[in-house]
Amino acid sequence: MIETFDRLRDLVNPITERFLREEHTLFLVGGVVRDVLINQNIESPDLDLTTNATPDQIRALVEPVADAVWLQGERFGTIGLRVGETRMEITTHRSESYISSSRKPSVTFSLNLEDDLSRRDFTVNAMAVEVDSGIFFDPFNGRSDLENKILRTPLAPNASFNDDPLRMLRAARFSAGYDLQPVQEIVDTAKDLAERILIVSAERIREEFLKLLSLENPTKGFEFLETVDLLPKIFSFESNLEHKDFDKIFSLLPPDDPVTRFSVFFKGLSKKEVKESLKRLKMSREEKRRIETIVDFLNLLSNGPKSEKWTNEELRRLIDLNQLSVETSINLIQASNSNVKEFLSSLEILRSTEDLISFEPQLTAQELMDLLHIEPGPLVGEILSWLKETRLRNGDISVDEEKKMVLKHWKK
């Protein structure tokens, strides 16, 4: 076990002696310990450490040797630093919990490692390695749970989820990300306390949910969220997806684009419902724009063509609307379970005859100004918009054809 953690302990060496000299403990803790045990790639790890030193003492110890120090988490007991290429966060042994309807944890510090580990979310994260000696601490049998694919909390789930209700959402991510099976007590407690997720800040919920959507296959996590009835609490609407749809969504849409995955959950909702849910989750302006655009695209598809069949112009405008590639658009349609066979067959025919990668003019603004001998101004944008509209109505236009059209319609 000592050899397993030697490289990580070496990375902490620049500060280890300073802590020992002042008779402070220092432990690697949490995710990095877990990931070493499951042989995950940790080539450039961000290290979490815990100590019995106070935040003021941590700061005084690391500032002389660190290349950078950040103090955003100081009031919660955490000092961040960088030594060379290694980033670390060192936190005083602590206990934290939410009180009444507060959205922020109340933090108290401890001198005892086991107290600190007992307040962590799951046993697989409640393991530590003393940096000086390499001794492995596992008071809640997290290693055994990791090997047996079990998700448990160090304390009773009722205490753990009351301490921080976000842990119910984290349970979904850990069950899916590490293929862990939540014990029945976790499931039952999450059902009972689901309403308590509402005291957690929207920013923390949003961050955790996007992490879940960024897993290769989050299906197991979403099945847990449905089982404990957390989805409608988080999003203010009933999920319109059944279990069988999750695998389809996550196999068709890539994990590196969690926002597009997320958009599928809003299919069929009104613009008002979408806006309210996105506002509640404090999504960024760009995330809101993307999701609303994709939902518009899916809802327009569901409404069908204006006439008996999709025209080429309607196909182009819909593809242009969602600003995704044709392949991603097709995957999105299939992931959302939209029954639009006619649209897909018409789209395939159109794609075989023209380029659908971009509908923007081939002429640049500068080429346009040179062609018409005009200065920069609103007219340039007006002509470019006119060229795009022509492309959407009529299909592919070569750059020579664009020049002829511009000279015919816009040359004074």
The 8 nearest C-alpha neighbors of each residue, nearest first, counted from 0:
[[1, 3, 2, 4, 135, 133, 134, 5],
 [2, 0, 133, 3, 4, 5, 134, 135],
 [3, 1, 5, 0, 4, 6, 133, 8],
 [4, 2, 0, 1, 5, 35, 6, 36],
 [3, 5, 7, 2, 6, 1, 8, 0],
 [6, 4, 2, 8, 7, 3, 9, 1],
 [7, 5, 9, 8, 4, 10, 3, 2],
 [8, 6, 10, 9, 4, 5, 11, 46],
 [7, 9, 5, 11, 10, 6, 130, 4],
 [10, 8, 12, 6, 7, 11, 5, 13],
 [9, 11, 7, 8, 12, 6, 85, 13],
 [10, 12, 8, 9, 13, 14, 15, 7],
 [11, 13, 15, 9, 14, 10, 8, 16],
 [14, 12, 11, 15, 64, 16, 10, 82],
 [15, 13, 12, 17, 16, 11, 61, 18],
 [16, 14, 12, 18, 17, 13, 11, 19],
 [17, 15, 19, 18, 14, 20, 12, 13],
 [16, 18, 20, 14, 15, 19, 60, 21],
 [17, 19, 23, 21, 15, 16, 20, 22],
 [20, 18, 22, 16, 21, 23, 17, 15],
 [21, 19, 17, 22, 18, 16, 23, 15],
 [20, 22, 19, 18, 23, 17, 16, 60],
 [23, 21, 19, 20, 18, 24, 17, 52],
 [22, 24, 18, 19, 21, 52, 51, 25],
 [23, 25, 50, 51, 22, 18, 19, 26],
 [24, 26, 50, 49, 130, 129, 23, 48],
 [27, 25, 129, 128, 130, 49, 48, 28],
 [28, 26, 48, 128, 127, 47, 129, 130],
 [27, 29, 127, 48, 47, 32, 26, 126],
 [28, 30, 124, 32, 31, 125, 126, 33],
 [29, 31, 33, 32, 124, 34, 28, 47],
 [30, 32, 34, 33, 29, 35, 46, 28],
 [33, 31, 35, 30, 34, 29, 28, 36],
 [32, 34, 30, 36, 31, 35, 123, 124],
 [35, 33, 39, 31, 37, 36, 32, 30],
 [36, 34, 38, 32, 37, 33, 39, 31],
 [35, 37, 33, 34, 38, 32, 142, 39],
 [36, 38, 34, 35, 39, 33, 145, 146],
 [39, 37, 35, 36, 34, 40, 41, 33],
 [40, 38, 34, 37, 35, 41, 36, 33],
 [39, 41, 42, 38, 34, 35, 43, 44],
 [40, 42, 44, 43, 39, 34, 35, 31],
 [41, 43, 40, 44, 39, 45, 7, 6],
 [44, 42, 41, 45, 85, 84, 40, 86],
 [45, 43, 41, 46, 42, 85, 31, 86],
 [44, 46, 86, 87, 85, 47, 43, 31],
 [45, 47, 87, 44, 86, 88, 48, 31],
 [48, 46, 88, 28, 87, 27, 89, 29],
 [47, 49, 27, 89, 26, 28, 88, 90],
 [48, 50, 90, 26, 89, 91, 92, 25],
 [51, 49, 25, 91, 24, 52, 92, 90],
 [50, 52, 110, 91, 92, 24, 23, 53],
 [53, 51, 50, 56, 23, 91, 57, 54],
 [52, 54, 56, 55, 91, 57, 51, 76],
 [53, 55, 57, 76, 56, 58, 91, 73],
 [56, 54, 58, 53, 57, 59, 52, 73],
 [55, 57, 53, 59, 58, 54, 52, 60],
 [58, 56, 54, 60, 55, 59, 52, 53],
 [57, 59, 55, 56, 60, 61, 62, 54],
 [60, 58, 56, 57, 62, 61, 55, 63],
 [61, 59, 57, 58, 62, 56, 17, 63],
 [60, 62, 58, 64, 63, 65, 59, 57],
 [61, 63, 65, 64, 59, 58, 60, 68],
 [64, 62, 61, 65, 60, 59, 66, 58],
 [65, 63, 62, 61, 66, 13, 14, 82],
 [66, 64, 82, 67, 62, 61, 81, 63],
 [67, 65, 82, 81, 83, 64, 68, 80],
 [66, 68, 81, 65, 80, 69, 82, 62],
 [67, 69, 80, 79, 81, 65, 70, 62],
 [70, 68, 79, 71, 80, 78, 67, 72],
 [69, 71, 73, 72, 78, 79, 68, 77],
 [72, 70, 73, 69, 78, 74, 77, 79],
 [73, 71, 77, 75, 70, 74, 78, 76],
 [72, 74, 77, 76, 70, 75, 78, 71],
 [73, 75, 76, 72, 77, 71, 54, 70],
 [76, 74, 73, 72, 77, 106, 90, 107],
 [75, 77, 73, 90, 54, 91, 74, 72],
 [78, 76, 90, 73, 72, 89, 75, 88],
 [79, 77, 89, 70, 73, 88, 72, 69],
 [80, 78, 88, 69, 68, 87, 89, 70],
 [81, 79, 68, 87, 67, 86, 69, 65],
 [80, 82, 86, 67, 85, 66, 65, 87],
 [83, 81, 65, 66, 85, 84, 86, 80],
 [82, 84, 85, 81, 66, 65, 86, 67],
 [83, 85, 82, 86, 81, 43, 66, 10],
 [84, 86, 82, 81, 83, 87, 45, 10],
 [87, 85, 81, 45, 80, 46, 82, 84],
 [86, 88, 46, 80, 45, 79, 47, 81],
 [87, 89, 79, 47, 78, 48, 46, 77],
 [88, 90, 48, 78, 49, 77, 47, 79],
 [91, 89, 77, 49, 76, 48, 92, 50],
 [90, 92, 50, 76, 51, 49, 53, 93],
 [93, 91, 109, 115, 51, 50, 108, 49],
 [94, 92, 108, 109, 115, 107, 91, 95],
 [93, 95, 107, 118, 106, 108, 115, 96],
 [96, 94, 106, 105, 104, 107, 93, 162],
 [95, 97, 162, 104, 105, 163, 98, 106],
 [98, 96, 104, 162, 163, 105, 101, 103],
 [97, 99, 101, 100, 96, 105, 104, 162],
 [100, 98, 101, 97, 198, 102, 161, 195],
 [101, 99, 198, 98, 102, 97, 195, 197],
 [102, 100, 103, 98, 99, 97, 198, 104],
 [101, 103, 199, 198, 200, 100, 104, 97],
 [104, 102, 101, 97, 105, 199, 200, 98],
 [105, 103, 97, 96, 95, 106, 102, 98],
 [104, 106, 95, 96, 97, 103, 107, 98],
 [107, 105, 95, 94, 104, 75, 108, 96],
 [106, 108, 94, 93, 95, 105, 109, 75],
 [107, 109, 93, 92, 94, 91, 106, 110],
 [110, 108, 92, 93, 111, 107, 114, 51],
 [109, 111, 51, 92, 112, 108, 52, 50],
 [110, 112, 114, 109, 113, 115, 92, 51],
 [113, 111, 115, 114, 116, 92, 110, 51],
 [112, 114, 116, 115, 111, 117, 138, 118],
 [115, 113, 117, 111, 112, 116, 118, 109],
 [114, 116, 112, 92, 93, 113, 117, 118],
 [115, 117, 125, 113, 119, 118, 114, 112],
 [116, 118, 114, 153, 115, 119, 113, 154],
 [119, 117, 116, 115, 94, 120, 114, 159],
 [120, 118, 116, 117, 125, 121, 124, 115],
 [119, 121, 152, 166, 118, 159, 124, 122],
 [122, 120, 152, 123, 124, 151, 153, 119],
 [121, 123, 141, 125, 153, 124, 152, 151],
 [124, 122, 141, 121, 125, 145, 33, 142],
 [125, 123, 29, 122, 121, 126, 30, 33],
 [124, 126, 122, 116, 123, 119, 29, 121],
 [127, 125, 137, 136, 124, 28, 29, 141],
 [128, 126, 28, 136, 27, 135, 26, 32],
 [129, 127, 135, 27, 26, 134, 133, 136],
 [128, 130, 26, 133, 134, 131, 132, 25],
 [129, 131, 26, 8, 133, 132, 25, 128],
 [130, 132, 129, 133, 15, 25, 8, 19],
 [133, 131, 134, 129, 130, 1, 128, 135],
 [132, 134, 1, 129, 130, 128, 131, 135],
 [135, 133, 129, 132, 128, 136, 1, 130],
 [134, 136, 128, 127, 133, 137, 129, 0],
 [137, 135, 127, 126, 128, 138, 134, 129],
 [136, 138, 126, 140, 139, 141, 135, 127],
 [139, 137, 140, 136, 113, 126, 141, 125],
 [138, 140, 137, 141, 153, 122, 125, 117],
 [141, 139, 143, 142, 137, 138, 144, 122],
 [142, 140, 123, 122, 144, 143, 139, 145],
 [143, 141, 145, 144, 140, 146, 123, 137],
 [142, 144, 146, 145, 140, 141, 147, 149],
 [145, 143, 149, 141, 147, 142, 146, 148],
 [146, 144, 142, 148, 143, 147, 123, 141],
 [145, 147, 143, 144, 148, 142, 149, 37],
 [146, 148, 144, 145, 149, 143, 179, 142],
 [149, 147, 179, 145, 146, 144, 180, 178],
 [150, 148, 144, 180, 179, 147, 181, 145],
 [149, 151, 181, 179, 180, 182, 144, 148],
 [152, 150, 121, 122, 182, 149, 181, 153],
 [151, 153, 121, 122, 154, 156, 120, 155],
 [154, 152, 122, 117, 139, 121, 151, 155],
 [155, 153, 152, 159, 117, 156, 158, 118],
 [154, 156, 157, 158, 159, 152, 153, 184],
 [157, 155, 159, 158, 185, 160, 152, 154],
 [156, 158, 155, 160, 159, 161, 188, 192],
 [157, 159, 161, 156, 155, 160, 162, 154],
 [158, 160, 156, 162, 161, 157, 154, 155],
 [161, 159, 164, 163, 162, 157, 158, 156],
 [160, 162, 158, 163, 159, 164, 157, 97],
 [163, 161, 96, 159, 97, 160, 158, 164],
 [162, 164, 160, 161, 165, 96, 166, 97],
 [165, 163, 160, 166, 196, 161, 167, 195],
 [166, 164, 167, 168, 163, 196, 169, 199],
 [165, 167, 169, 164, 168, 160, 170, 163],
 [166, 168, 170, 165, 169, 164, 189, 160],
 [169, 167, 170, 166, 171, 165, 172, 207],
 [168, 170, 166, 172, 171, 167, 173, 165],
 [171, 169, 167, 173, 168, 172, 166, 174],
 [170, 172, 220, 169, 174, 168, 173, 223],
 [173, 171, 169, 211, 175, 170, 174, 220],
 [172, 174, 176, 170, 175, 171, 177, 169],
 [173, 175, 179, 178, 171, 172, 177, 176],
 [174, 176, 220, 219, 178, 172, 217, 173],
 [177, 175, 173, 172, 178, 174, 214, 217],
 [178, 176, 179, 173, 175, 174, 148, 172],
 [179, 177, 175, 174, 176, 148, 180, 173],
 [180, 178, 174, 148, 149, 150, 177, 181],
 [179, 181, 149, 150, 174, 148, 182, 178],
 [182, 180, 150, 149, 185, 179, 183, 151],
 [181, 183, 184, 185, 150, 151, 180, 186],
 [184, 182, 186, 185, 187, 181, 188, 180],
 [183, 185, 187, 186, 182, 188, 156, 181],
 [186, 184, 188, 183, 182, 187, 156, 189],
 [187, 185, 183, 189, 184, 188, 190, 227],
 [188, 186, 184, 190, 189, 185, 183, 191],
 [189, 187, 191, 185, 190, 186, 184, 157],
 [188, 190, 192, 186, 191, 193, 187, 227],
 [191, 189, 227, 187, 188, 193, 192, 186],
 [190, 192, 188, 189, 193, 187, 194, 227],
 [191, 193, 189, 195, 194, 190, 188, 196],
 [194, 192, 190, 195, 189, 229, 196, 191],
 [193, 195, 196, 192, 197, 232, 191, 229],
 [194, 196, 197, 193, 192, 198, 164, 199],
 [197, 195, 164, 194, 198, 199, 193, 165],
 [198, 196, 195, 199, 194, 232, 233, 200],
 [197, 199, 102, 196, 100, 195, 101, 200],
 [200, 198, 102, 197, 196, 201, 165, 164],
 [199, 201, 202, 203, 102, 198, 204, 197],
 [200, 202, 280, 204, 203, 205, 281, 199],
 [201, 203, 205, 200, 204, 281, 206, 280],
 [204, 202, 206, 205, 201, 200, 207, 199],
 [203, 205, 201, 207, 202, 206, 208, 200],
 [204, 206, 202, 208, 203, 207, 280, 201],
 [207, 205, 203, 209, 204, 208, 202, 210],
 [206, 208, 210, 204, 209, 205, 203, 211],
 [207, 209, 211, 205, 210, 206, 204, 212],
 [210, 208, 212, 211, 206, 207, 257, 213],
 [211, 209, 213, 207, 208, 212, 206, 214],
 [210, 212, 208, 172, 209, 213, 214, 217],
 [211, 213, 209, 257, 210, 214, 217, 208],
 [214, 212, 254, 210, 257, 211, 255, 209],
 [215, 213, 216, 212, 217, 211, 254, 176],
 [214, 216, 254, 213, 217, 249, 253, 176],
 [215, 217, 214, 218, 249, 175, 250, 246],
 [216, 218, 175, 220, 214, 219, 211, 212],
 [219, 217, 221, 220, 245, 216, 246, 222],
 [220, 218, 175, 222, 221, 217, 223, 174],
 [219, 221, 171, 175, 223, 217, 218, 222],
 [222, 220, 224, 218, 223, 219, 225, 217],
 [221, 223, 225, 219, 220, 224, 226, 218],
 [222, 224, 226, 220, 221, 225, 171, 227],
 [225, 223, 221, 229, 227, 222, 226, 228],
 [224, 226, 228, 222, 223, 227, 221, 230],
 [225, 227, 223, 224, 228, 222, 190, 186],
 [226, 228, 190, 224, 225, 229, 189, 223],
 [229, 227, 225, 226, 230, 224, 190, 231],
 [228, 230, 232, 224, 227, 193, 231, 233],
 [231, 229, 233, 232, 228, 224, 234, 225],
 [232, 230, 237, 236, 235, 234, 233, 229],
 [233, 231, 229, 230, 235, 234, 194, 197],
 [232, 234, 230, 231, 235, 229, 197, 196],
 [233, 235, 231, 236, 276, 232, 230, 280],
 [236, 234, 231, 232, 233, 276, 237, 230],
 [237, 235, 231, 234, 238, 232, 276, 230],
 [236, 238, 231, 239, 235, 230, 234, 232],
 [237, 239, 240, 236, 231, 230, 264, 241],
 [238, 240, 237, 241, 264, 266, 265, 267],
 [241, 239, 238, 244, 242, 264, 245, 243],
 [240, 242, 243, 244, 239, 245, 238, 225],
 [243, 241, 244, 245, 222, 240, 246, 218],
 [242, 244, 241, 245, 246, 247, 240, 218],
 [245, 243, 247, 242, 246, 241, 240, 248],
 [244, 246, 248, 247, 218, 243, 242, 249],
 [247, 245, 249, 248, 244, 250, 218, 243],
 [246, 248, 244, 250, 245, 334, 249, 251],
 [249, 247, 334, 245, 251, 246, 250, 252],
 [248, 250, 246, 252, 251, 247, 216, 245],
 [249, 251, 247, 248, 252, 246, 253, 216],
 [252, 250, 330, 248, 249, 247, 334, 253],
 [251, 253, 249, 250, 248, 260, 330, 254],
 [254, 252, 255, 256, 251, 249, 250, 215],
 [255, 253, 213, 256, 215, 214, 257, 212],
 [256, 254, 253, 213, 257, 214, 215, 252],
 [255, 257, 254, 258, 259, 253, 260, 213],
 [256, 258, 260, 212, 213, 259, 254, 261],
 [259, 257, 261, 260, 256, 262, 286, 290],
 [258, 260, 262, 261, 257, 256, 290, 263],
 [261, 259, 257, 258, 262, 263, 252, 256],
 [260, 262, 258, 259, 263, 264, 257, 212],
 [261, 263, 290, 259, 264, 260, 265, 258],
 [264, 262, 265, 261, 266, 335, 260, 259],
 [263, 265, 262, 266, 261, 238, 239, 240],
 [266, 264, 263, 262, 268, 267, 294, 273],
 [267, 265, 263, 268, 294, 264, 297, 298],
 [266, 268, 298, 265, 269, 294, 297, 301],
 [269, 267, 266, 265, 272, 273, 270, 271],
 [268, 270, 272, 271, 273, 267, 274, 265],
 [271, 269, 273, 272, 274, 268, 291, 295],
 [270, 272, 274, 269, 273, 275, 268, 276],
 [273, 271, 275, 269, 274, 270, 268, 276],
 [272, 274, 270, 276, 271, 275, 277, 269],
 [275, 273, 271, 277, 272, 276, 278, 270],
 [274, 276, 278, 272, 273, 277, 279, 271],
 [275, 277, 279, 273, 278, 274, 234, 272],
 [278, 276, 280, 274, 279, 275, 282, 273],
 [279, 277, 281, 275, 280, 276, 274, 282],
 [278, 280, 276, 277, 281, 275, 201, 234],
 [279, 281, 201, 277, 278, 282, 205, 276],
 [282, 280, 278, 279, 201, 202, 277, 283],
 [283, 281, 280, 277, 286, 287, 278, 284],
 [282, 284, 286, 285, 287, 281, 288, 277],
 [283, 285, 287, 286, 288, 282, 289, 281],
 [286, 284, 288, 287, 283, 289, 282, 290],
 [287, 285, 283, 289, 288, 284, 282, 290],
 [288, 286, 284, 290, 285, 289, 291, 282],
 [287, 289, 285, 291, 286, 290, 292, 284],
 [290, 288, 292, 286, 287, 291, 285, 293],
 [289, 291, 262, 293, 287, 292, 288, 294],
 [290, 292, 294, 288, 293, 289, 287, 295],
 [291, 293, 295, 289, 290, 294, 321, 288],
 [294, 292, 296, 290, 321, 295, 291, 289],
 [293, 295, 297, 291, 296, 292, 266, 298],
 [296, 294, 292, 298, 293, 297, 299, 291],
 [295, 297, 293, 299, 294, 298, 321, 300],
 [298, 296, 294, 300, 299, 295, 293, 301],
 [297, 299, 301, 295, 300, 296, 294, 267],
 [300, 298, 302, 296, 301, 297, 295, 303],
 [301, 299, 297, 298, 303, 302, 296, 339],
 [300, 302, 298, 303, 299, 297, 337, 339],
 [301, 303, 299, 300, 298, 304, 305, 297],
 [302, 304, 300, 301, 299, 305, 309, 339],
 [305, 303, 309, 306, 308, 307, 302, 313],
 [306, 304, 303, 307, 309, 308, 302, 313],
 [305, 307, 304, 308, 309, 310, 303, 313],
 [306, 308, 304, 305, 309, 303, 310, 341],
 [309, 307, 306, 304, 310, 341, 305, 342],
 [308, 310, 304, 313, 342, 311, 314, 345],
 [309, 311, 313, 312, 308, 314, 304, 345],
 [312, 310, 314, 313, 315, 309, 349, 392],
 [311, 313, 392, 315, 310, 314, 391, 316],
 [314, 312, 316, 310, 311, 315, 317, 309],
 [313, 315, 311, 317, 312, 316, 318, 310],
 [316, 314, 312, 318, 313, 317, 391, 319],
 [315, 317, 319, 313, 318, 314, 320, 312],
 [316, 318, 320, 314, 319, 315, 313, 296],
 [319, 317, 315, 320, 316, 321, 314, 322],
 [318, 320, 316, 322, 317, 321, 315, 358],
 [321, 319, 317, 318, 322, 316, 296, 292],
 [320, 322, 293, 323, 292, 319, 318, 296],
 [323, 321, 319, 320, 318, 324, 292, 293],
 [324, 322, 321, 328, 327, 325, 318, 319],
 [323, 325, 327, 326, 328, 356, 322, 318],
 [324, 326, 328, 327, 329, 323, 318, 355],
 [327, 325, 329, 324, 328, 330, 323, 331],
 [326, 328, 330, 324, 329, 325, 331, 323],
 [327, 329, 325, 331, 326, 330, 324, 323],
 [330, 328, 332, 326, 331, 327, 325, 333],
 [331, 329, 327, 333, 332, 328, 251, 334],
 [330, 332, 328, 334, 329, 333, 327, 335],
 [333, 331, 329, 335, 330, 334, 337, 328],
 [332, 334, 330, 336, 335, 331, 337, 329],
 [335, 333, 248, 331, 336, 332, 247, 330],
 [336, 334, 332, 337, 333, 263, 331, 248],
 [337, 335, 333, 334, 338, 332, 244, 247],
 [336, 338, 335, 332, 339, 333, 301, 297],
 [339, 337, 340, 336, 301, 333, 332, 341],
 [338, 340, 342, 341, 337, 343, 300, 301],
 [339, 341, 343, 342, 338, 344, 345, 337],
 [340, 342, 344, 339, 343, 345, 308, 309],
 [343, 341, 345, 339, 340, 344, 346, 309],
 [344, 342, 346, 340, 345, 341, 347, 339],
 [343, 345, 347, 341, 346, 342, 340, 348],
 [346, 344, 342, 348, 343, 347, 341, 349],
 [345, 347, 343, 349, 344, 348, 342, 350],
 [348, 346, 350, 344, 349, 345, 343, 351],
 [349, 347, 345, 351, 346, 350, 344, 352],
 [348, 350, 346, 352, 351, 347, 345, 353],
 [351, 349, 347, 352, 353, 348, 346, 355],
 [350, 352, 348, 349, 353, 347, 354, 346],
 [351, 353, 349, 350, 348, 354, 347, 395],
 [354, 352, 350, 351, 395, 355, 349, 394],
 [353, 355, 356, 350, 395, 352, 357, 351],
 [356, 354, 357, 353, 350, 358, 325, 315],
 [355, 357, 354, 324, 358, 325, 323, 319],
 [358, 356, 359, 355, 354, 319, 360, 324],
 [357, 359, 387, 390, 360, 391, 355, 319],
 [358, 360, 387, 357, 361, 390, 386, 383],
 [361, 359, 362, 387, 386, 383, 358, 363],
 [360, 362, 398, 363, 359, 397, 401, 396],
 [361, 363, 360, 366, 367, 398, 364, 401],
 [364, 362, 366, 365, 367, 361, 360, 383],
 [363, 365, 367, 366, 368, 379, 362, 383],
 [364, 366, 368, 367, 363, 369, 362, 370],
 [367, 365, 369, 363, 368, 364, 362, 370],
 [366, 368, 370, 364, 365, 369, 363, 371],
 [367, 369, 373, 365, 371, 372, 370, 366],
 [370, 368, 372, 366, 367, 371, 365, 373],
 [369, 371, 367, 368, 372, 366, 402, 406],
 [370, 372, 368, 373, 369, 410, 367, 406],
 [373, 371, 369, 368, 370, 374, 367, 410],
 [372, 374, 368, 371, 375, 369, 370, 367],
 [373, 375, 376, 368, 372, 379, 369, 378],
 [376, 374, 379, 373, 368, 377, 378, 364],
 [375, 377, 378, 379, 374, 380, 373, 381],
 [378, 376, 380, 379, 381, 375, 382, 374],
 [377, 379, 381, 380, 376, 382, 375, 383],
 [380, 378, 382, 381, 377, 376, 383, 375],
 [379, 381, 383, 377, 382, 378, 384, 376],
 [380, 382, 378, 384, 379, 383, 385, 377],
 [381, 383, 385, 379, 384, 380, 378, 386],
 [382, 384, 386, 380, 385, 381, 387, 379],
 [385, 383, 387, 381, 382, 386, 380, 388],
 [384, 386, 382, 388, 383, 387, 381, 389],
 [387, 385, 389, 383, 384, 388, 360, 382],
 [386, 388, 390, 384, 389, 359, 385, 360],
 [389, 387, 391, 385, 390, 386, 384, 392],
 [388, 390, 386, 392, 387, 391, 393, 385],
 [389, 391, 387, 394, 393, 388, 392, 395],
 [392, 390, 388, 389, 393, 315, 312, 394],
 [393, 391, 312, 389, 390, 388, 394, 311],
 [392, 394, 390, 391, 389, 395, 312, 396],
 [395, 393, 390, 391, 392, 396, 353, 389],
 [394, 396, 390, 353, 397, 354, 393, 358],
 [397, 395, 400, 401, 394, 390, 398, 393],
 [398, 396, 400, 399, 401, 395, 361, 402],
 [397, 399, 401, 400, 361, 402, 362, 396],
 [400, 398, 402, 401, 397, 403, 396, 404],
 [399, 401, 397, 403, 402, 398, 396, 404],
 [402, 400, 398, 404, 399, 403, 405, 397],
 [401, 403, 399, 405, 400, 404, 406, 398],
 [402, 404, 400, 406, 401, 405, 407, 399],
 [405, 403, 401, 407, 402, 406, 408, 400],
 [404, 406, 402, 408, 409, 407, 403, 401],
 [405, 407, 410, 403, 404, 409, 408, 402],
 [408, 406, 404, 405, 409, 403, 410, 402],
 [407, 409, 405, 406, 404, 410, 411, 403],
 [410, 408, 405, 406, 407, 411, 371, 382],
 [409, 411, 406, 408, 371, 407, 405, 370],
 [410, 409, 371, 408, 406, 407, 372, 373]]
